[in-house]
Each structure stands twice: as C-alpha cells, then as structure tokens.
Amino acid sequence: MMMLVKVEKFFPNKQMITVSIGDYKIASNPKILATYALGSCVAIILYDRFERIGALIHAMLPEPKISRPDNPMKYVRTSIPIVLSELIKICFIDEHWR
C-alpha cells in the first residue's frame, strides 16, 4: 500500500507553494514548489541555479488536439513557451537554466 506524505513534513520551516493540475507557479529560494496527484501527468521543472528562481508546471497531456486550447497549461507543448516567457521577464537567463 502506497502512503502519501506531505512535502511539508520534510521542510517544516519553508513556505510551500502547491501547483494544481493544469497550472504552474514561479518562486524563488527559499520557497518550495510542490505538486500532488501526478499520476500519468508530467511535472516540468525549470530552474535558474544562479538567480535561484524556478518554475513548476503540472501538465496533463503532451499536446492539445485543437490549436487554441481553453487552458494551455494542461499541455506540455503549450505550457513550456508560456512559462519560459514569464521567467525571462523576471531575469531568467538562458545559460543558467537546467
């Protein structure tokens, strides 16, 4: 039997930011980004190790079946460019991210 353990248990003194399905969040150190119920979804993490700014995307599917989906964060193909654009506005540098 699998047991669910909340991330807060391991980082009791950190501010936790939870990312829901079909959503994303951006945070800087010392905050922690977490997602639950990943199942068959994909968690995409972008992190600038010098600026210590990161993003977590909780995408459901690889790509939308229509050209303009109602929620582009649900899809890997449409969510990454949007989040990268947001990170670049905040001082995210191409050479720094992993």
C-alpha positions in Angstrom: 0.0 0.0 0.0 1.3 3.4 -1.0 1.4 6.1 1.6 1.1 9.8 0.8 3.5 12.0 2.7 3.1 15.8 2.5 6.2 17.7 1.5 5.8 20.0 4.5 6.9 17.1 6.7 10.4 17.3 5.2 10.7 21.1 5.1 8.8 22.4 8.1 10.3 25.9 8.1 9.8 26.6 4.4 6.9 28.3 2.6 5.2 25.7 0.4 3.6 26.6 -2.9 1.3 23.9 -4.3 0.8 23.6 -8.1 -2.5 22.1 -9.2 -3.2 20.1 -12.3 -3.1 22.2 -15.4 -1.3 25.0 -13.6 2.1 26.5 -12.9 3.9 28.5 -10.3 7.1 30.5 -10.2 9.1 31.0 -7.0 12.5 31.9 -5.7 14.5 30.5 -2.8 13.7 29.7 0.0 10.1 28.8 -1.2 9.4 25.2 -2.2 7.2 24.3 -5.2 5.2 21.0 -4.8 2.6 19.1 -6.7 0.4 16.2 -5.8 -1.6 13.6 -7.7 0.9 13.5 -10.5 -0.3 10.0 -11.7 0.1 9.9 -15.5 0.7 13.7 -15.7 4.1 15.3 -16.2 5.9 17.7 -13.8 8.2 20.1 -15.7 10.7 22.0 -13.6 12.7 24.9 -14.9 15.4 26.3 -12.6 18.0 29.1 -12.8 20.7 27.9 -10.4 22.4 31.3 -10.3 19.3 33.5 -9.7 17.7 30.7 -7.7 14.3 31.1 -9.4 12.3 28.1 -10.5 9.0 27.1 -12.1 6.9 24.0 -11.8 4.3 23.1 -14.4 1.8 20.3 -13.8 0.8 19.2 -17.4 -1.7 16.5 -18.2 -1.1 15.7 -21.9 1.7 16.2 -24.5 -0.2 18.4 -26.8 -3.7 19.8 -27.4 -6.0 18.4 -30.1 -7.1 21.9 -31.1 -5.0 25.0 -32.0 -6.2 27.2 -29.1 -6.9 25.1 -26.0 -9.0 26.5 -23.2 -6.1 26.0 -20.7 -2.7 25.9 -22.4 -1.1 24.8 -19.0 -2.7 21.4 -19.4 -0.3 20.6 -22.2 3.5 20.2 -22.4 3.8 21.7 -25.8 1.9 24.9 -25.0 2.8 25.4 -21.3 6.7 25.5 -21.7 6.9 28.5 -24.0 4.4 30.5 -21.8 6.3 29.8 -18.6 9.7 30.4 -20.2 8.4 33.8 -21.4 7.3 34.6 -17.8 10.7 33.6 -16.4 12.6 35.7 -18.9 10.6 38.7 -17.8 11.8 38.0 -14.2 15.5 37.8 -15.2 15.8 34.2 -16.2 19.0 33.8 -18.3 19.1 31.1 -21.0 22.6 29.9 -20.0 21.6 29.4 -16.4 18.6 27.1 -16.7 18.6 23.3 -16.4 
